[in-house]
Amino acid sequence: MYQSFHMSKTNFFALYELLETRYGLEEGERISVQEQVAIFLWIVGQRANNRNAQERFQHSGETIFKRFHNNCIGAIDGTHIKAHPDPKQLLRWINRKGYPTQNIMAACNFDIRIFNDCLRNPVFNFPAPRGG
């Protein structure tokens, strides 16, 4: 159990009981409170995605999505974008694939409005790459 959920069986049952009794976590139409806690711990402990959880716990993508993503207002993610640094500092910018990049983190809602607002509003002074 520790390998899957990164906690002992005793702690797992204490957590599930606490979430159910004190914080009101409720059984779903097709999924118990214990299974919801197990899926959540497994996803974060294994860095798994929706498809992995579907396969491991034998639930549809819709069931997993409703329980773990339905009330999300947005997302934060990081990525590398091509960069054009000062030639004197080029080596500091080279990524593992051999070309210069900048590691960025972006937050957006699901229609990408927040990110677009930052790009278009001069108040945010969002940097743009040279030449575009």
Buried (B, 14 or more C-beta within 10 A) or exposed (E): EEEEBBBEEEEBEEBBBEBBEEEEBEEBEEBEBBBBBBBBBBBEBBEBEBEBBBEBBEBEEEBBBBBBEEEEEBEEEEEBEEBEBEEEEEEEBEEEEEEBBBEEEBEBEEEEEBBEBBEEEEEEEEEEEEEE
